[in-house]
């Protein structure tokens, strides 16, 4: 399964997966930059973007895994999706976005259950699912923070 240039661009989170260090964080930053585009936070934009990138990530992640090995650092489309999930429906303020970014990175690294177990699945599904779960956990925590403390 050869990875073509488009698959490499999207699958590597806009080439962030080829960063020589902390490619997951660099991929998350790329997702955050896209999120900061005015209007991207609108549900009719961000939700279809998540779904499209998630489905495509399963497909292209399988190709990346065949090329580079299990859950390769080069494949950061999963970080893009997880970061976007972390921000769905939240107020778009500097503080909220910054806290969500830091929390997302922590949860993506520690992989709370069942994320770590599901990461073991083969192919693109295993690559994507742990980040989707960590993104959902981040979003739930952030929604609670906003509910309890308001927008800041």
BAVO-473693 format. One record per residue (C-alpha): x, y, z. Coordinates in steps of 0.02 Angstrom, whole numbers, plus 50000, padded with zeros to 5 digits. Each point is the difference from the previous one (the first is absolute). Layout:
BEGIN
XYZ
...
***
This chain:
BEGIN
500005000050000
500925015349938
499555016650080
499715013549869
500425018350028
498225005250048
499864985650125
501705004750071
499475018350018
498344996550088
500544984350094
501515008850073
498915014450061
500635012049866
501764992750010
500125002750189
500284981350021
501715002549923
500535012250135
501624993450076
499295001950176
498304999450089
499054997149838
498374997150095
500105017150082
500495008249836
498514991449916
498865006250138
500665017749975
499624998949814
498224994750043
499885014650121
500595012449867
498634993649883
498745001450142
500495018250022
499435004149823
498445010750025
498444989449985
500864983050014
499254998050175
498245000549927
499204982950026
499534998649816
501875001649958
500934991250140
498894984550017
500064995149815
501885003650002
500214988150147
498964986449916
500905001549833
501735000250079
499544985650117
499384988749861
501445004849886
501204997750147
499464981950022
500354996949816
501655009349986
500584994650174
499954982049940
501175004949858
501165009350118
500074985150116
500434988449855
501395011949947
500725005750168
499444987350132
498735000050142
499255017150041
501425009649915
500535017550054
499835005349817
498114997850007
499285014950092
498275001349923
499414992050162
500675014950100
499105011949882
498344991150028
500264998450188
500425018550017
498465005249901
498884988550103
500715008350158
499345016949942
498264996149933
498715012350065
501185008850120
500145018950010
501425005649887
501035009750126
501884999750023
499894992450174
498754986349953
500984995249844
501665000050094
499334989450143
499174987949879
501644998349903
501034996050156
498664988250070
499854991349830
501874997049990
500054993050178
498534988249968
500704994849830
501654995450083
499294990750152
498584991949901
498704996850135
498944984149983
499404993749882
501135010349884
501614990350036
499164983149972
499145005549839
501635007349933
500574981949981
498764997149859
500844997449832
500125012949864
499235017149988
498604996050123
501274997050138
500935015949953
498435010750003
498924992950140
501115004450150
500115018149944
498125000949971
499704993650177
501285011850076
499215014349901
498294995550068
500694999450178
500815017049974
498385007249934
498984993350147
501235007450125
500025016649907
498115000849993
499964997250189
501315013750025
498985012249896
498394995050088
500765001950174
501115015349972
499255008549848
500915007049851
501695007950033
***
